[in-house]
């Protein structure tokens, strides 16, 4: 069959041309950091689990880090503002400068709301919100665990049937699926462990709020069907305890 050349328009030729590498090369994200007034700095963290990071992802990484930092620095900054005139007052006793006394008085007034932090009135809403957050995470994990248990229960029945029928090929396939499900269960159980750390950290604050600290019960390291059913029962008991405490603190609301 003879080859026939078909002339193409200039516009179509340009459309069919492969783009230059420089035009499609993935840009490297710019390193971002924020210099802290204490002398240190925080840097944007690239989350490679979500693909190649871009400038927007790096910017949001910094925003996630700086928001809690700013919230925690407010009282610290006010304390530092109080210390400078206090040093001037003490170092010039018994006749401190009038300006130092005035600056000290103003800084003390600004700091006064921070004295309420370690009191039940200020701590109760904070503790309640933290526990409500933990409850949401636990209920989310419970839903995933229950779904996984339903899958594993079905796999167990199918395995028994395949074994009884002598269908060894199907049995091996189902065993592989069962192993993968157990691996998923292990990851879910591990995902609960940081909640125990958070409960330990908030424990002293719960004491200030007038409630007994709560600890995460031991979950074990097994991830088979029976073990996961035990984990679900343990977490349901913890959720029940947290529900009672949160209701005593005012409830999570809608």
Secondary structure per residue as TSV (DSSP state, phi and psi in degrees):
chain	resnum	aa	ss	phi	psi
A	1	X	-	360.0	125.9
A	2	X	-	-70.5	148.2
A	3	X	-	-83.5	135.4
A	4	X	-	-118.8	121.5
A	5	X	-	-83.3	124.4
A	6	X	-	-106.5	117.6
A	7	X	-	-66.7	137.7
A	8	X	-	-112.7	151.3
A	9	X	-	-69.8	162.1
A	10	X	H	-61.8	-42.4
A	11	X	H	-62.5	-41.6
A	12	X	H	-69.1	-36.9
A	13	X	H	-61.1	-41.9
A	14	X	H	-66.5	-35.7
A	15	X	H	-66.6	-37.0
A	16	X	H	-81.0	-10.7
A	17	X	S	-68.8	137.2
A	18	X	-	-66.9	138.8
A	19	X	-	-68.5	153.3
A	20	X	-	-68.0	148.6
A	21	X	H	-58.6	-36.4
A	22	X	H	-63.7	-27.0
A	23	X	H	-79.1	-24.0
A	24	X	H	-114.8	2.0
A	25	X	-	-65.9	135.6
A	26	X	-	-69.0	128.3
A	27	X	-	-73.9	143.5
A	28	X	-	-79.6	133.1
A	29	X	-	-65.9	142.9
A	30	X	-	-75.8	139.1
A	31	X	-	-65.7	129.4
A	32	X	-	-121.0	139.7
A	33	X	E	-152.4	159.4
A	34	X	E	-122.4	123.8
A	35	X	E	-76.9	127.0
A	36	X	-	-89.6	150.9
A	37	X	T	-66.3	-16.6
A	38	X	T	-81.1	-5.4
A	39	X	S	108.2	-24.3
A	40	X	-	-83.7	-167.0
A	41	X	E	-155.1	156.8
A	42	X	E	-116.8	142.6
A	43	X	E	-118.4	149.7
A	44	X	-	-66.1	139.5
A	45	X	-	-108.1	127.6
A	46	X	-	-83.2	118.5
A	47	X	-	-90.1	92.4
A	48	X	G	-72.4	-12.6
A	49	X	G	-68.3	-16.6
A	50	X	G	-106.3	20.6
A	51	X	S	97.4	-171.1
A	52	X	S	-70.6	121.7
A	53	X	-	-74.0	147.9
A	54	X	-	-113.9	-176.9
A	55	X	H	-61.8	-37.0
A	56	X	H	-65.0	-43.4
A	57	X	H	-62.7	-40.1
A	58	X	H	-67.4	-37.0
A	59	X	H	-65.2	-44.9
A	60	X	H	-65.9	-30.9
A	61	X	H	-61.4	-41.5
A	62	X	H	-67.4	-38.9
A	63	X	H	-62.5	-40.9
A	64	X	H	-63.4	-35.2
A	65	X	H	-78.1	-37.7
A	66	X	H	-78.1	-27.6
A	67	X	H	-61.1	-53.1
A	68	X	H	-66.8	-29.4
A	69	X	H	-64.2	-45.9
A	70	X	H	-62.9	-39.8
A	71	X	H	-63.7	-36.3
A	72	X	H	-82.6	-15.6
A	73	X	H	-87.5	-14.0
A	74	X	H	-57.1	-53.9
A	75	X	H	-67.7	-35.3
A	76	X	H	-60.6	-44.1
A	77	X	H	-62.6	-39.9
A	78	X	H	-66.9	-36.2
A	79	X	H	-65.1	-42.5
A	80	X	H	-65.5	-35.6
A	81	X	H	-64.4	-32.2
A	82	X	H	-74.4	-33.1
A	83	X	H	-67.7	-38.5
A	84	X	H	-60.8	-54.4
A	85	X	H	-65.2	-28.8
A	86	X	H	-63.9	-41.1
A	87	X	H	-62.7	-42.0
A	88	X	H	-62.8	-40.0
A	89	X	H	-66.6	-49.4
A	90	X	H	-65.7	-40.9
A	91	X	H	-70.8	-15.7
A	92	X	T	-112.5	15.0
A	93	X	T	-64.1	145.1
A	94	X	T	-91.2	6.0
A	95	X	S	-124.3	75.7
A	96	X	-	-71.1	151.6
A	97	X	-	-61.7	145.6
A	98	X	H	-62.0	-39.2
A	99	X	H	-62.3	-41.0
A	100	X	H	-64.0	-40.0
A	101	X	H	-63.9	-41.1
A	102	X	H	-65.6	-43.0
A	103	X	H	-65.3	-38.0
A	104	X	H	-64.8	-43.6
A	105	X	H	-62.9	-42.5
A	106	X	H	-66.1	-43.8
A	107	X	H	-64.8	-35.4
A	108	X	H	-65.7	-38.6
A	109	X	H	-64.4	-42.3
A	110	X	H	-65.0	-31.7
A	111	X	H	-82.0	-17.7
A	112	X	G	-51.2	-43.1
A	113	X	G	-60.8	-25.7
A	114	X	G	-70.8	-22.3
A	115	X	G	-67.2	-17.0
A	116	X	G	-85.6	-7.4
A	117	X	T	-58.7	-49.5
A	118	X	T	-85.4	39.1
A	119	X	S	-119.1	154.2
A	120	X	H	-56.4	-37.5
A	121	X	H	-58.7	-40.2
A	122	X	H	-86.4	-29.9
A	123	X	H	-82.0	-31.2
A	124	X	H	-58.4	-50.5
A	125	X	H	-60.6	-38.0
A	126	X	H	-65.3	-49.0
A	127	X	H	-61.7	-42.2
A	128	X	H	-59.8	-45.1
A	129	X	H	-66.0	-38.7
A	130	X	H	-63.6	-45.4
A	131	X	H	-66.1	-35.2
A	132	X	H	-64.7	-38.7
A	133	X	H	-63.6	-43.4
A	134	X	H	-62.5	-40.3
A	135	X	H	-61.0	-42.4
A	136	X	H	-63.1	-42.6
A	137	X	H	-65.2	-43.6
A	138	X	H	-63.9	-41.8
A	139	X	H	-65.4	-35.3
A	140	X	H	-64.3	-46.9
A	141	X	H	-66.0	-35.5
A	142	X	H	-61.2	-42.8
A	143	X	H	-60.4	-42.5
A	144	X	H	-68.8	-38.9
A	145	X	H	-64.4	-42.7
A	146	X	H	-64.6	-39.1
A	147	X	H	-64.1	-41.4
A	148	X	H	-66.5	-38.7
A	149	X	H	-64.0	-39.3
A	150	X	H	-62.1	-39.9
A	151	X	H	-65.3	-44.6
A	152	X	H	-67.9	-34.0
A	153	X	H	-64.3	-42.2
A	154	X	H	-63.3	-40.6
A	155	X	H	-63.9	-38.1
A	156	X	H	-62.5	-43.3
A	157	X	H	-63.9	-41.5
A	158	X	H	-66.3	-36.1
A	159	X	H	-64.5	-44.0
A	160	X	H	-61.6	-41.3
A	161	X	H	-67.6	-42.0
A	162	X	H	-64.6	-38.4
A	163	X	H	-66.8	-41.8
A	164	X	H	-64.6	-33.9
A	165	X	H	-83.2	-9.8
A	166	X	T	76.4	20.2
A	167	X	-	-88.3	81.6
A	168	X	H	-70.1	-30.2
A	169	X	H	-65.3	-46.1
A	170	X	H	-65.3	-36.6
A	171	X	H	-62.3	-42.2
A	172	X	H	-64.9	-39.7
A	173	X	H	-63.7	-43.0
A	174	X	H	-67.9	-34.7
A	175	X	H	-64.0	-37.6
A	176	X	H	-64.1	-44.6
A	177	X	H	-63.1	-37.8
A	178	X	H	-65.1	-41.2
A	179	X	H	-63.2	-41.0
A	180	X	H	-64.5	-39.3
A	181	X	H	-65.0	-39.0
A	182	X	H	-66.2	-35.7
A	183	X	H	-63.8	-42.7
A	184	X	H	-62.0	-39.3
A	185	X	H	-64.4	-36.8
A	186	X	H	-64.9	-41.2
A	187	X	H	-64.8	-40.6
A	188	X	H	-64.0	-41.7
A	189	X	H	-64.0	-40.9
A	190	X	H	-63.9	-32.2
A	191	X	H	-67.4	-18.4
A	192	X	H	-81.5	-24.5
A	193	X	H	-57.9	-41.6
A	194	X	H	-60.0	-24.1
A	195	X	H	-65.1	-35.1
A	196	X	H	-62.8	-40.0
A	197	X	H	-62.9	-43.3
A	198	X	H	-64.4	-39.5
A	199	X	H	-64.4	-37.6
A	200	X	H	-65.3	-40.3
A	201	X	H	-67.9	-36.6
A	202	X	H	-85.3	-6.3
A	203	X	H	-54.5	-52.3
A	204	X	H	-59.9	-34.4
A	205	X	H	-71.4	-32.5
A	206	X	H	-63.7	-37.0
A	207	X	H	-61.1	-42.1
A	208	X	H	-64.3	-35.4
A	209	X	T	-75.4	-6.8
A	210	X	T	92.0	17.6
A	211	X	S	-125.1	153.7
A	212	X	-	-71.4	136.4
A	213	X	-	-59.0	150.5
A	214	X	-	-120.5	136.7
A	215	X	-	-114.8	151.2
A	216	X	-	-74.4	124.5
A	217	X	-	-65.8	159.2
A	218	X	-	-65.6	133.8
A	219	X	-	-105.7	-13.1
A	220	X	-	79.9	172.8
A	221	X	S	-116.7	7.4
A	222	X	-	-89.8	153.4
A	223	X	-	-133.5	21.2
A	224	X	S	-77.4	179.2
A	225	X	H	-59.9	-47.4
A	226	X	H	-63.5	-40.5
A	227	X	H	-65.1	-42.3
A	228	X	H	-66.5	-35.0
A	229	X	H	-63.7	-36.9
A	230	X	H	-66.2	-38.3
A	231	X	H	-62.4	-42.6
A	232	X	H	-60.9	-43.9
A	233	X	H	-62.8	-40.6
A	234	X	H	-64.3	-45.8
A	235	X	H	-67.4	-37.3
A	236	X	H	-62.1	-38.6
A	237	X	H	-64.1	-40.4
A	238	X	H	-65.3	-41.8
A	239	X	H	-60.9	-41.1
A	240	X	H	-61.6	-42.7
A	241	X	H	-63.0	-45.4
A	242	X	H	-63.6	-37.6
A	243	X	H	-58.9	-44.1
A	244	X	H	-63.6	-44.4
A	245	X	H	-64.9	-44.9
A	246	X	H	-64.3	-39.9
A	247	X	H	-62.2	-36.5
A	248	X	H	-67.2	-25.1
A	249	X	T	-93.2	1.6
A	250	X	T	121.3	-8.9
A	251	X	-	82.0	160.7
A	252	X	-	-84.5	-13.3
A	253	X	-	77.1	-166.1
A	254	X	-	-78.9	360.0
